Amino acid sequence: MAANDGVVPPEVHWMSVVGRSLAYLCLHQAELNDADIGTKGRFLAALGLDRKDIAAILDTTEETVRVMMRGTRGGSRGGKKTTKQRKKK
């Protein structure tokens, strides 16, 4: 007899497996093949995946996903100076 005998270990959470598989298919169906990691990461995060799963799907590290997703976020860091800041000159 084989060690596994076709029995699925109880720690496998099938809903998570199915969810990640569907997210992978959605990513490819969305035609984001030429997009950067940040764009793909934001798309997958919108589907409800965490950084660990996003990194696994994109074949990169969690840190890379974090940095790239931060870089593609909308808005500006510097921003426009307020009137109070202008008057202090």
Backbone atoms as SQL, in Angstrom:
CREATE TABLE atoms (id INTEGER PRIMARY KEY, chain TEXT, resi INTEGER, resn TEXT, atom TEXT, x REAL, y REAL, z REAL);
INSERT INTO atoms VALUES
  (1, 'A', 1, 'MET', 'N', 0.828, -1.192, 0.000),
  (2, 'A', 1, 'MET', 'CA', 0.000, 0.000, 0.000),
  (3, 'A', 1, 'MET', 'C', 0.864, 1.244, 0.000),
  (4, 'A', 2, 'ALA', 'N', 0.383, 2.252, -0.684),
  (5, 'A', 2, 'ALA', 'CA', 1.079, 3.527, -0.717),
  (6, 'A', 2, 'ALA', 'C', 0.872, 4.263, 0.599),
  (7, 'A', 3, 'ALA', 'N', 1.778, 5.144, 0.906),
  (8, 'A', 3, 'ALA', 'CA', 1.692, 5.880, 2.162),
  (9, 'A', 3, 'ALA', 'C', 0.469, 6.795, 2.194),
  (10, 'A', 4, 'ASN', 'N', 0.068, 7.293, 1.037),
  (11, 'A', 4, 'ASN', 'CA', -1.032, 8.245, 0.984),
  (12, 'A', 4, 'ASN', 'C', -2.372, 7.560, 0.731),
  (13, 'A', 5, 'ASP', 'N', -2.396, 6.525, -0.075),
  (14, 'A', 5, 'ASP', 'CA', -3.618, 5.781, -0.427),
  (15, 'A', 5, 'ASP', 'C', -4.731, 6.674, -0.964),
  (16, 'A', 6, 'GLY', 'N', -4.391, 7.798, -1.563),
  (17, 'A', 6, 'GLY', 'CA', -5.401, 8.672, -2.143),
  (18, 'A', 6, 'GLY', 'C', -6.231, 9.416, -1.133),
  (19, 'A', 7, 'VAL', 'N', -5.858, 9.373, 0.125),
  (20, 'A', 7, 'VAL', 'CA', -6.603, 10.064, 1.165),
  (21, 'A', 7, 'VAL', 'C', -6.075, 11.486, 1.277),
  (22, 'A', 8, 'VAL', 'N', -6.982, 12.429, 1.277),
  (23, 'A', 8, 'VAL', 'CA', -6.605, 13.833, 1.373),
  (24, 'A', 8, 'VAL', 'C', -6.385, 14.172, 2.846),
  (25, 'A', 9, 'PRO', 'N', -5.262, 14.788, 3.160),
  (26, 'A', 9, 'PRO', 'CA', -5.036, 15.174, 4.554),
  (27, 'A', 9, 'PRO', 'C', -6.109, 16.140, 5.030),
  (28, 'A', 10, 'PRO', 'N', -6.513, 16.045, 6.289),
  (29, 'A', 10, 'PRO', 'CA', -7.597, 16.902, 6.779),
  (30, 'A', 10, 'PRO', 'C', -7.239, 18.380, 6.824),
  (31, 'A', 11, 'GLU', 'N', -5.957, 18.729, 6.818),
  (32, 'A', 11, 'GLU', 'CA', -5.584, 20.135, 6.917),
  (33, 'A', 11, 'GLU', 'C', -5.730, 20.894, 5.601),
  (34, 'A', 12, 'VAL', 'N', -6.092, 20.212, 4.515),
  (35, 'A', 12, 'VAL', 'CA', -6.300, 20.893, 3.242),
  (36, 'A', 12, 'VAL', 'C', -7.661, 21.594, 3.289),
  (37, 'A', 13, 'HIS', 'N', -7.627, 22.898, 3.067),
  (38, 'A', 13, 'HIS', 'CA', -8.861, 23.689, 3.049),
  (39, 'A', 13, 'HIS', 'C', -9.234, 23.907, 1.582),
  (40, 'A', 14, 'TRP', 'N', -10.174, 23.135, 1.101),
  (41, 'A', 14, 'TRP', 'CA', -10.490, 23.124, -0.319),
  (42, 'A', 14, 'TRP', 'C', -11.065, 24.433, -0.817),
  (43, 'A', 15, 'MET', 'N', -11.786, 25.142, 0.022),
  (44, 'A', 15, 'MET', 'CA', -12.339, 26.422, -0.423),
  (45, 'A', 15, 'MET', 'C', -11.202, 27.408, -0.732),
  (46, 'A', 16, 'SER', 'N', -10.135, 27.367, 0.045),
  (47, 'A', 16, 'SER', 'CA', -8.983, 28.233, -0.213),
  (48, 'A', 16, 'SER', 'C', -8.293, 27.848, -1.506),
  (49, 'A', 17, 'VAL', 'N', -8.175, 26.552, -1.732),
  (50, 'A', 17, 'VAL', 'CA', -7.534, 26.060, -2.961),
  (51, 'A', 17, 'VAL', 'C', -8.340, 26.485, -4.179),
  (52, 'A', 18, 'VAL', 'N', -9.636, 26.322, -4.102),
  (53, 'A', 18, 'VAL', 'CA', -10.515, 26.701, -5.213),
  (54, 'A', 18, 'VAL', 'C', -10.476, 28.214, -5.420),
  (55, 'A', 19, 'GLY', 'N', -10.491, 28.981, -4.332),
  (56, 'A', 19, 'GLY', 'CA', -10.452, 30.437, -4.442),
  (57, 'A', 19, 'GLY', 'C', -9.177, 30.928, -5.101),
  (58, 'A', 20, 'ARG', 'N', -8.030, 30.362, -4.704),
  (59, 'A', 20, 'ARG', 'CA', -6.759, 30.773, -5.314),
  (60, 'A', 20, 'ARG', 'C', -6.703, 30.360, -6.780),
  (61, 'A', 21, 'SER', 'N', -7.253, 29.204, -7.084),
  (62, 'A', 21, 'SER', 'CA', -7.272, 28.751, -8.482),
  (63, 'A', 21, 'SER', 'C', -8.118, 29.662, -9.354),
  (64, 'A', 22, 'LEU', 'N', -9.269, 30.057, -8.845),
  (65, 'A', 22, 'LEU', 'CA', -10.130, 30.967, -9.595),
  (66, 'A', 22, 'LEU', 'C', -9.480, 32.336, -9.755),
  (67, 'A', 23, 'ALA', 'N', -8.784, 32.799, -8.724),
  (68, 'A', 23, 'ALA', 'CA', -8.078, 34.079, -8.822),
  (69, 'A', 23, 'ALA', 'C', -6.998, 34.016, -9.892),
  (70, 'A', 24, 'TYR', 'N', -6.294, 32.907, -9.964),
  (71, 'A', 24, 'TYR', 'CA', -5.263, 32.722, -10.984),
  (72, 'A', 24, 'TYR', 'C', -5.880, 32.775, -12.381),
  (73, 'A', 25, 'LEU', 'N', -7.005, 32.099, -12.555),
  (74, 'A', 25, 'LEU', 'CA', -7.685, 32.110, -13.850),
  (75, 'A', 25, 'LEU', 'C', -8.206, 33.504, -14.198),
  (76, 'A', 26, 'CYS', 'N', -8.736, 34.216, -13.202),
  (77, 'A', 26, 'CYS', 'CA', -9.222, 35.585, -13.436),
  (78, 'A', 26, 'CYS', 'C', -8.089, 36.505, -13.857),
  (79, 'A', 27, 'LEU', 'N', -6.927, 36.327, -13.251),
  (80, 'A', 27, 'LEU', 'CA', -5.770, 37.156, -13.589),
  (81, 'A', 27, 'LEU', 'C', -5.402, 36.988, -15.055),
  (82, 'A', 28, 'HIS', 'N', -5.389, 35.754, -15.521),
  (83, 'A', 28, 'HIS', 'CA', -5.040, 35.514, -16.916),
  (84, 'A', 28, 'HIS', 'C', -6.155, 35.924, -17.870),
  (85, 'A', 29, 'GLN', 'N', -7.387, 35.795, -17.424),
  (86, 'A', 29, 'GLN', 'CA', -8.522, 36.194, -18.263),
  (87, 'A', 29, 'GLN', 'C', -8.617, 37.719, -18.378),
  (88, 'A', 30, 'ALA', 'N', -8.108, 38.435, -17.380),
  (89, 'A', 30, 'ALA', 'CA', -8.189, 39.897, -17.379),
  (90, 'A', 30, 'ALA', 'C', -7.151, 40.535, -18.298),
  (91, 'A', 31, 'GLU', 'N', -6.358, 39.720, -18.963),
  (92, 'A', 31, 'GLU', 'CA', -5.344, 40.189, -19.915),
  (93, 'A', 31, 'GLU', 'C', -4.360, 41.156, -19.260),
  (94, 'A', 32, 'LEU', 'N', -3.874, 40.775, -18.084),
  (95, 'A', 32, 'LEU', 'CA', -2.883, 41.575, -17.379),
  (96, 'A', 32, 'LEU', 'C', -1.490, 40.967, -17.512),
  (97, 'A', 33, 'ASN', 'N', -1.256, 40.227, -18.580),
  (98, 'A', 33, 'ASN', 'CA', 0.030, 39.557, -18.757),
  (99, 'A', 33, 'ASN', 'C', 1.192, 40.537, -18.841),
  (100, 'A', 34, 'ASP', 'N', 0.983, 41.699, -19.439),
  (101, 'A', 34, 'ASP', 'CA', 2.059, 42.674, -19.593),
  (102, 'A', 34, 'ASP', 'C', 2.103, 43.686, -18.448),
  (103, 'A', 35, 'ALA', 'N', 1.181, 43.580, -17.503),
  (104, 'A', 35, 'ALA', 'CA', 1.127, 44.528, -16.393),
  (105, 'A', 35, 'ALA', 'C', 2.248, 44.257, -15.392),
  (106, 'A', 36, 'ASP', 'N', 2.569, 45.271, -14.598),
  (107, 'A', 36, 'ASP', 'CA', 3.601, 45.089, -13.584),
  (108, 'A', 36, 'ASP', 'C', 3.040, 44.352, -12.369),
  (109, 'A', 37, 'ILE', 'N', 3.921, 44.002, -11.448),
  (110, 'A', 37, 'ILE', 'CA', 3.528, 43.216, -10.275),
  (111, 'A', 37, 'ILE', 'C', 2.543, 43.997, -9.415),
  (112, 'A', 38, 'GLY', 'N', 2.722, 45.298, -9.323),
  (113, 'A', 38, 'GLY', 'CA', 1.820, 46.108, -8.512),
  (114, 'A', 38, 'GLY', 'C', 0.389, 46.085, -9.019),
  (115, 'A', 39, 'THR', 'N', 0.233, 46.196, -10.319),
  (116, 'A', 39, 'THR', 'CA', -1.104, 46.172, -10.917),
  (117, 'A', 39, 'THR', 'C', -1.750, 44.809, -10.740),
  (118, 'A', 40, 'LYS', 'N', -0.981, 43.767, -10.993),
  (119, 'A', 40, 'LYS', 'CA', -1.507, 42.415, -10.803),
  (120, 'A', 40, 'LYS', 'C', -1.836, 42.167, -9.338),
  (121, 'A', 41, 'GLY', 'N', -0.971, 42.656, -8.459),
  (122, 'A', 41, 'GLY', 'CA', -1.194, 42.482, -7.023),
  (123, 'A', 41, 'GLY', 'C', -2.452, 43.178, -6.547),
  (124, 'A', 42, 'ARG', 'N', -2.664, 44.418, -7.013),
  (125, 'A', 42, 'ARG', 'CA', -3.886, 45.133, -6.643),
  (126, 'A', 42, 'ARG', 'C', -5.123, 44.416, -7.160),
  (127, 'A', 43, 'PHE', 'N', -5.039, 43.856, -8.367),
  (128, 'A', 43, 'PHE', 'CA', -6.166, 43.114, -8.935),
  (129, 'A', 43, 'PHE', 'C', -6.485, 41.896, -8.062),
  (130, 'A', 44, 'LEU', 'N', -5.451, 41.143, -7.700),
  (131, 'A', 44, 'LEU', 'CA', -5.661, 39.950, -6.884),
  (132, 'A', 44, 'LEU', 'C', -6.109, 40.310, -5.469),
  (133, 'A', 45, 'ALA', 'N', -5.613, 41.425, -4.932),
  (134, 'A', 45, 'ALA', 'CA', -6.053, 41.859, -3.602),
  (135, 'A', 45, 'ALA', 'C', -7.529, 42.239, -3.632),
  (136, 'A', 46, 'ALA', 'N', -7.983, 42.822, -4.740),
  (137, 'A', 46, 'ALA', 'CA', -9.398, 43.170, -4.876),
  (138, 'A', 46, 'ALA', 'C', -10.275, 41.922, -4.900),
  (139, 'A', 47, 'LEU', 'N', -9.683, 40.801, -5.315),
  (140, 'A', 47, 'LEU', 'CA', -10.416, 39.538, -5.302),
  (141, 'A', 47, 'LEU', 'C', -10.418, 38.893, -3.922),
  (142, 'A', 48, 'GLY', 'N', -9.677, 39.475, -2.981),
  (143, 'A', 48, 'GLY', 'CA', -9.691, 38.992, -1.605),
  (144, 'A', 48, 'GLY', 'C', -8.482, 38.176, -1.189),
  (145, 'A', 49, 'LEU', 'N', -7.449, 38.126, -1.997),
  (146, 'A', 49, 'LEU', 'CA', -6.273, 37.360, -1.631),
  (147, 'A', 49, 'LEU', 'C', -5.344, 38.188, -0.751),
  (148, 'A', 50, 'ASP', 'N', -4.618, 37.520, 0.136),
  (149, 'A', 50, 'ASP', 'CA', -3.631, 38.219, 0.951),
  (150, 'A', 50, 'ASP', 'C', -2.286, 38.212, 0.230),
  (151, 'A', 51, 'ARG', 'N', -1.321, 38.945, 0.792),
  (152, 'A', 51, 'ARG', 'CA', -0.024, 39.094, 0.116),
  (153, 'A', 51, 'ARG', 'C', 0.695, 37.770, -0.086),
  (154, 'A', 52, 'LYS', 'N', 0.556, 36.869, 0.846),
  (155, 'A', 52, 'LYS', 'CA', 1.220, 35.563, 0.739),
  (156, 'A', 52, 'LYS', 'C', 0.718, 34.811, -0.493),
  (157, 'A', 53, 'ASP', 'N', -0.585, 34.789, -0.673),
  (158, 'A', 53, 'ASP', 'CA', -1.168, 34.100, -1.826),
  (159, 'A', 53, 'ASP', 'C', -0.854, 34.835, -3.130),
  (160, 'A', 54, 'ILE', 'N', -0.870, 36.159, -3.083),
  (161, 'A', 54, 'ILE', 'CA', -0.544, 36.948, -4.275),
  (162, 'A', 54, 'ILE', 'C', 0.889, 36.669, -4.703),
  (163, 'A', 55, 'ALA', 'N', 1.801, 36.628, -3.732),
  (164, 'A', 55, 'ALA', 'CA', 3.205, 36.350, -4.038),
  (165, 'A', 55, 'ALA', 'C', 3.367, 34.953, -4.639),
  (166, 'A', 56, 'ALA', 'N', 2.633, 33.984, -4.137),
  (167, 'A', 56, 'ALA', 'CA', 2.721, 32.625, -4.675),
  (168, 'A', 56, 'ALA', 'C', 2.217, 32.568, -6.115),
  (169, 'A', 57, 'ILE', 'N', 1.124, 33.251, -6.404),
  (170, 'A', 57, 'ILE', 'CA', 0.567, 33.250, -7.752),
  (171, 'A', 57, 'ILE', 'C', 1.504, 33.970, -8.727),
  (172, 'A', 58, 'LEU', 'N', 2.102, 35.080, -8.272),
  (173, 'A', 58, 'LEU', 'CA', 2.972, 35.868, -9.146),
  (174, 'A', 58, 'LEU', 'C', 4.417, 35.380, -9.128),
  (175, 'A', 59, 'ASP', 'N', 4.686, 34.344, -8.368),
  (176, 'A', 59, 'ASP', 'CA', 6.016, 33.736, -8.283),
  (177, 'A', 59, 'ASP', 'C', 7.071, 34.761, -7.862),
  (178, 'A', 60, 'THR', 'N', 6.785, 35.432, -6.750),
  (179, 'A', 60, 'THR', 'CA', 7.696, 36.421, -6.193),
  (180, 'A', 60, 'THR', 'C', 7.581, 36.377, -4.675),
  (181, 'A', 61, 'THR', 'N', 8.192, 37.322, -3.997),
  (182, 'A', 61, 'THR', 'CA', 8.150, 37.338, -2.537),
  (183, 'A', 61, 'THR', 'C', 7.061, 38.280, -2.035),
  (184, 'A', 62, 'GLU', 'N', 6.673, 38.076, -0.779),
  (185, 'A', 62, 'GLU', 'CA', 5.673, 38.945, -0.169),
  (186, 'A', 62, 'GLU', 'C', 6.172, 40.383, -0.098),
  (187, 'A', 63, 'GLU', 'N', 7.458, 40.546, 0.181),
  (188, 'A', 63, 'GLU', 'CA', 8.032, 41.886, 0.283),
  (189, 'A', 63, 'GLU', 'C', 7.960, 42.622, -1.051),
  (190, 'A', 64, 'THR', 'N', 8.243, 41.921, -2.136),
  (191, 'A', 64, 'THR', 'CA', 8.152, 42.536, -3.462),
  (192, 'A', 64, 'THR', 'C', 6.718, 42.951, -3.754),
  (193, 'A', 65, 'VAL', 'N', 5.783, 42.103, -3.421),
  (194, 'A', 65, 'VAL', 'CA', 4.368, 42.431, -3.633),
  (195, 'A', 65, 'VAL', 'C', 3.992, 43.668, -2.826),
  (196, 'A', 66, 'ARG', 'N', 4.437, 43.736, -1.566),
  (197, 'A', 66, 'ARG', 'CA', 4.115, 44.875, -0.710),
  (198, 'A', 66, 'ARG', 'C', 4.662, 46.176, -1.297),
  (199, 'A', 67, 'VAL', 'N', 5.918, 46.140, -1.696),
  (200, 'A', 67, 'VAL', 'CA', 6.556, 47.348, -2.232),
  (201, 'A', 67, 'VAL', 'C', 5.922, 47.763, -3.557),
  (202, 'A', 68, 'MET', 'N', 5.684, 46.816, -4.440),
  (203, 'A', 68, 'MET', 'CA', 5.134, 47.146, -5.751),
  (204, 'A', 68, 'MET', 'C', 3.686, 47.619, -5.658),
  (205, 'A', 69, 'MET', 'N', 2.917, 47.048, -4.746),
  (206, 'A', 69, 'MET', 'CA', 1.535, 47.490, -4.580),
  (207, 'A', 69, 'MET', 'C', 1.495, 48.889, -3.977),
  (208, 'A', 70, 'ARG', 'N', 2.437, 49.206, -3.123),
  (209, 'A', 70, 'ARG', 'CA', 2.502, 50.538, -2.538),
  (210, 'A', 70, 'ARG', 'C', 2.842, 51.563, -3.615),
  (211, 'A', 71, 'GLY', 'N', 3.711, 51.180, -4.540),
  (212, 'A', 71, 'GLY', 'CA', 4.132, 52.088, -5.594),
  (213, 'A', 71, 'GLY', 'C', 3.062, 52.376, -6.616),
  (214, 'A', 72, 'THR', 'N', 2.076, 51.514, -6.755),
  (215, 'A', 72, 'THR', 'CA', 1.036, 51.715, -7.765),
  (216, 'A', 72, 'THR', 'C', -0.239, 52.294, -7.177),
  (217, 'A', 73, 'ARG', 'N', -0.196, 52.627, -5.906),
  (218, 'A', 73, 'ARG', 'CA', -1.375, 53.174, -5.253),
  (219, 'A', 73, 'ARG', 'C', -1.636, 54.581, -5.773),
  (220, 'A', 74, 'GLY', 'N', -2.878, 54.954, -5.889),
  (221, 'A', 74, 'GLY', 'CA', -3.224, 56.272, -6.392),
  (222, 'A', 74, 'GLY', 'C', -2.891, 57.364, -5.395),
  (223, 'A', 75, 'GLY', 'N', -2.892, 58.573, -5.835),
  (224, 'A', 75, 'GLY', 'CA', -2.616, 59.703, -4.962),
  (225, 'A', 75, 'GLY', 'C', -1.144, 60.038, -4.945),
  (226, 'A', 76, 'SER', 'N', -0.843, 61.184, -4.387),
  (227, 'A', 76, 'SER', 'CA', 0.557, 61.593, -4.342),
  (228, 'A', 76, 'SER', 'C', 1.017, 61.689, -2.904),
  (229, 'A', 77, 'ARG', 'N', 2.255, 61.403, -2.691),
  (230, 'A', 77, 'ARG', 'CA', 2.839, 61.492, -1.353),
  (231, 'A', 77, 'ARG', 'C', 3.198, 62.930, -1.017),
  (232, 'A', 78, 'GLY', 'N', 3.782, 63.637, -1.969),
  (233, 'A', 78, 'GLY', 'CA', 4.216, 64.997, -1.712),
  (234, 'A', 78, 'GLY', 'C', 3.030, 65.931, -1.539),
  (235, 'A', 79, 'GLY', 'N', 2.141, 65.862, -2.461),
  (236, 'A', 79, 'GLY', 'CA', 0.927, 66.651, -2.393),
  (237, 'A', 79, 'GLY', 'C', 1.152, 68.138, -2.580),
  (238, 'A', 80, 'LYS', 'N', 0.081, 68.836, -2.644),
  (239, 'A', 80, 'LYS', 'CA', 0.111, 70.271, -2.830),
  (240, 'A', 80, 'LYS', 'C', 0.193, 70.935, -1.457),
  (241, 'A', 81, 'LYS', 'N', 0.957, 71.990, -1.350),
  (242, 'A', 81, 'LYS', 'CA', 1.079, 72.683, -0.071),
  (243, 'A', 81, 'LYS', 'C', -0.220, 73.413, 0.238),
  (244, 'A', 82, 'THR', 'N', -0.589, 73.370, 1.507),
  (245, 'A', 82, 'THR', 'CA', -1.796, 74.083, 1.918),
  (246, 'A', 82, 'THR', 'C', -1.484, 75.553, 2.067),
  (247, 'A', 83, 'THR', 'N', -2.501, 76.354, 2.227),
  (248, 'A', 83, 'THR', 'CA', -2.304, 77.801, 2.348),
  (249, 'A', 83, 'THR', 'C', -1.536, 78.141, 3.630),
  (250, 'A', 84, 'LYS', 'N', -1.725, 77.384, 4.695),
  (251, 'A', 84, 'LYS', 'CA', -1.003, 77.622, 5.935),
  (252, 'A', 84, 'LYS', 'C', 0.500, 77.428, 5.735),
  (253, 'A', 85, 'GLN', 'N', 0.864, 76.396, 4.993),
  (254, 'A', 85, 'GLN', 'CA', 2.270, 76.120, 4.763),
  (255, 'A', 85, 'GLN', 'C', 2.884, 77.198, 3.875),
  (256, 'A', 86, 'ARG', 'N', 2.146, 77.731, 2.955),
  (257, 'A', 86, 'ARG', 'CA', 2.650, 78.768, 2.055),
  (258, 'A', 86, 'ARG', 'C', 2.889, 80.082, 2.805),
  (259, 'A', 87, 'LYS', 'N', 2.008, 80.405, 3.742),
  (260, 'A', 87, 'LYS', 'CA', 2.100, 81.667, 4.454),
  (261, 'A', 87, 'LYS', 'C', 3.299, 81.719, 5.401),
  (262, 'A', 88, 'LYS', 'N', 3.786, 80.562, 5.840),
  (263, 'A', 88, 'LYS', 'CA', 4.888, 80.518, 6.796),
  (264, 'A', 88, 'LYS', 'C', 6.206, 80.961, 6.191),
  (265, 'A', 89, 'LYS', 'N', 6.324, 81.016, 4.903),
  (266, 'A', 89, 'LYS', 'CA', 7.582, 81.380, 4.255),
  (267, 'A', 89, 'LYS', 'C', 8.075, 82.680, 4.670);
